[in-house]
Amino acid sequence: MRKSSIEFQRNGDKENSPFFEEYLTKLLDERDRTGLTDMIGEIDVMMITVEPGCSVAYVGELCLMSPYQYLVTLESESHHTHVLRVDMNAPDILVREVKNPNTRGIFRSLNEVYPIGAHKPNSRYMGEVFRVTNLHEVVEQQKAREIRFFTQDQIRKLELPGNMAVVKPSPYTHNICGYWERPLDQLRVYSLGLSSIRNDVQDACLAAKELQARLHVADLILPIDHLATRVYSQNREAAILEYLSLSSYYYWGSYDIRDQNSSTNVTKSVHHSEERVSPAKVFTAANHPYFVNHLLQIPSPTENFVRNYGPRLHHIAFAVADGERNGKTNIDHVVDSIRSAGKDFLVQVIGSPEEGLKQIFSSASEHSSLIIEYVQRFNDFRGFFTKQNVSELTHAAGVEETLQALQAEAVAARPVDAR
Ligand SMILES: [Fe+2]
């Protein structure tokens, strides 16, 4: 019998409010009691949307930097949706591209009110879909808990798979979450458009896989370890509790990264201790809102990011197999190899085997605006980070983002016909 959702060991040093602690227990107890925790399984699918004309290049990029392979394209009236898969244990990724750049919709609107987000209005991580054992029952129970869903008609118009129930974007994270029913012995089948294997996407994937083989990295990059979302400081606790209400995840704990005015807050699946089956969901929020920065006089890269891009997924972290290759730790070998293939990283690999893990951030993808993190854990280390690593990573991402903000302002200042 599985543990109750509140019984998992707590990690971290960040203090929560009495409200958070009270409702954490109440929400998880109720979720367990009503059967939702048992009915909602792992993250089965993740959805990303990119700019028109960018999806093939983005599939190539993901296939180079991760274990994902191109499977098939679903063509619907106004979108191409490429399905990427590792295997049936790790979640699929759907990479979606709108055909007409003038198409407007809710996901675009979520980008458009933010100064940098507006520059790539179609690029964002949309959200994840959980495998459930009883779709009708999960949806009915969630509706009774005041969770709002898109109607079937809206799902059809949004050209999302018709066999999913999709919750409207979170007011705290702007991500969606969905549910679909799939017995474990059945493949994932998407009820959307016409499916075909496209030569151009296939070629992009094959070229990436050949390069991975030449670089001797293919066997070292493992499935997704965690997904990290950035939210406004005042929404930290609400975002965590909301996600626990939508999922079958538990609260692992929070670390205070005081010198970067930030905290990292981790939730994990109650059903799967292995992140490669169901990635951990991480929320990062500033400790203080932006308008007190001038009094505190400390950097605030997390709040800056949210103000520039809006609340959204910041990075996808892939695990790197523990071990060494060519006299380097695997993560150093992977990063050096992929860097030689023309991909940029924000800093050098940070951390050490003695500290338990090494990590690095890539530059943000020009196609999706998402950063890829690599993380190698040594021996039996089970943690997500060391405080020093997170501090350095947060700082590096902030520096990169400041540059982007300056570039965006420079573009905005130019006359329209000169852009
Ligand atoms: Fe991370």
Boltz pocket constraint, residues with backbone or C-beta under 6 A from the ligand:
constraints:
  - pocket:
      binder: B
      contacts: [[A, 226], [A, 228], [A, 282], [A, 315], [A, 317], [A, 373]]
      max_distance: 6.0
